[in-house]
Amino acid sequence: MTMPFYVPPEQLVKDRAEYARKGIARGRSIVGLEAEEGVVLLAENPSRTLTKVSEIYDRIAFAGVGKYNEFESLRVAGIRHADVKGFQYGRTDVTAKSLASAFSQTLGNIFVQGTKPFEVEILIAEVGHTTGEDRLYKVTYDGTLYDERGFTAIGGQSEALSDKIGESYEAIPTIADALSMAAEAFRVIEDREIDGWEAAVLDRDGERRTFRRLSQEELAEI
């Protein structure tokens, strides 16, 4: 009788984590910042058609880095989850926290039970009526959920970008200042020519649909 192949659980988890981190490291980073007029999301994205930042519900945005097909499937699932919950209960019951928790459970289950882990990190942002009500949640490949304040970053250079932004992020900036701060952090940390920008804002004064994608002309002016 042959002995079954055995891998220690801690080695299996370590290998899965290393596999996921390598895939994420190849992705272009995204930063999110709280501003006076709302929440700003800025990503390096050379594509003109494949977006990394999108609206997911009334006052909530989704951003993902890593394998496009994997975080896109999460985004679609998140929209369906939000629509069903909003229809069954009420639109105000759909929050960034509930969506981030659902994504955390999904990625955690895939990391432990799936054939391979998802090579993604995602960011869920919600704009409040005041800066104190803004929410930024980061979910990593293994389902770990982080509640961030002020600013955060996801992707291969997330730690370095967060450290750089933290050096100048003190008072709540305007949208223009937040975008300039984030763009400068990208240029310093990446130390190369940025291939292209994708940016969006969750407008604090919006009545219901608060997500607004910034055009290349608006970004150039800022």
N, C-alpha and C positions, 0 to 999 in steps of 0.2 A: 504494500500500500504506500503510495507516494504521499509525502507530507505536503499540505497546502502551502502556497506562497504566503509569507507573512511579512508585513511591514509594521514597525512600531507606530502607534497612533501619532505620537509627537513628531516622528519623521514625516509621516504623511501630511500632517498639517503644515509643517515647515516647507515641504516641497510645493504644496498647493499655493502657499502664500508667496513663495519665491517666483513661481510661474506667473501668478497674477500681477505681482509688482513689476516684473520685466515687461509685460504687455502694456501696463499703464504708463510706464516710464517713456514709452515711445510716443505717447499721445501729447498733443499740445495742451498747455495748461489753461485754466479759466480762473478768474478772480471775481469775487462778489464783495461789494462794499455798500454799507449804509450811508446814504446822503440825505441832505436836508429835504430834497424834493421827492425822495423815494429810494429804491434799491437799484444799484447799478451792477450789471454783469458784463464783463469784458473778456473775450476769448481771442486767442490767436487761431485763425481759421483761414487757410488759403483757398478753400472751396467757395464758390459763389452760390452753390445750390444746396449743399449738404450743411444743415445748420446744427450747431451744438447747444444753442440756447433757444428755448421755446416756452410758450405759455402752456400751463397745465390746467389752470382754473382761474377764477375771477381775479384774485390778487396774488396768485402763486405762479412762480416760474420754475422751470426745470433746466438744468445744465448737466452735460455728461462728457466725460473724457474716456478714452480707451477704444475698444472695438465698437465701431459705429452701430453694427447690427444688434449688438447686445444692449447698449444703452438706449437705442431707439425702441427696442421691444419693451424695455422697462417704462419708457415714456408713454407709449401707447397703453400699456396696462394701467399706468397711473391715471391717465385721463379717463379710462373706463371706470376705475375704482371711484374717482372723484365724482363723475357724472351720476353713477348709481347712488352713492351716498347722498349727494345733493338733492337728487330726486326723491329718495325715500324719506329723508329727514328734513333737511333745509340747507340752503346754499351756505349759510354761516357755519354749519357744522363741518364743512370741509376746510381743514387747516393744514398748514405745512407740517405741523407735528404729526398729525395722523398719517399723512402721505409718507413722510420720512420713516415713520415706524413700520409702515407696510413694506416699503422698499428694503428696510433693514432686515425684516423677517425673511423676505424673498431671497436676498443676497446671502444671508446667513445659511438658509437651507440649501441653496445651490452650492455654497462653498463646502458644506459638510457632506451632502448626499449626492451631488451631481457628478457627472463623468469628469468634468473639469470646472474650475471656478470661472465666474465672469471676470474678464479683464477690464473692469470699469471702476470709476469713482463718480459719484453724482452729487449734485448740489441742489437743494430745494430752498428757494427764497420766497418769503412772504412779506409784503409791504403792509404796514399798519397805518392807522390814522395819525399816529405820532411815531417818532423815532424809537421810543421805548417799546413799541409794539411790533417792530420789525423782527423777523426771524430768519436765521441762516442755519441750515442743517446740512452737514456733510455726511455722506454714507460711503464707506469703503467697500472693497471687494468681498470682505468676509462678514459684512453686515454690521460692522461697528458704526455706531451713530454718534456724531459730535454736534453739540449745540454751540455754535460760534457767535461771537458778539463783535460788532463793528465791521469786521472784514474776515475773509477766509479765501483759500485757494485750493483747487484740486488739480490733479495731474502730476506729471513727472517732476516738476520743479515747485511743487506746492509749498514745501517748507521754506525754501529760500525766498519765494515770492512773498509769503506771509511775513517773514522776518524783515524784508526790505520795506514793505508797505507799513509795517509797524513802526519803523523809524520816523515816519512823517505823519502818521495818522494819529491826530490828537483830538481836536475838536471835530464835530461832525461836518464834513466838507459839503460844498455844492456838488451837483452832478458833474459840472465841467472840471472842478478840481479833483474829484474822485477818479474820473477817467484819465486825467493827466497823471495823477499819482500812480494809477495802475499801469498805464502805458510806460511810464519811466521805469517802474519795477521790472516789467518785461524786458525792456531794452538792456538794463544793467545785468539782470540775472542770465538771460539767454546769450548776451554778448554776441549778437549777430543781427542781420537784417530780418525784421519781422515780416513774414510772408503775406499776412493780411489780417484784418481785424473783423470781429463780429461783436456787436454790442447791443444791449437792450436795457430798458429801464422799466421798472414797476413804478408808475406814477402815483404818488401819494394822494393827489387830489382827484384821481379818477373815480367816477361814480361806481362803475362795476367792472368793466374790462380795463384793467390798468396797465397791461403789458404793451409796450411800444418798442419796436425794433428801430435802432438808429441807422440812418442811411450813411453811406460812405461820405457824402457831402457834409453831413452834420459832424461826423467824426473828424473830417479834415479841418473844419472850422475850429473845433475844440483843440 
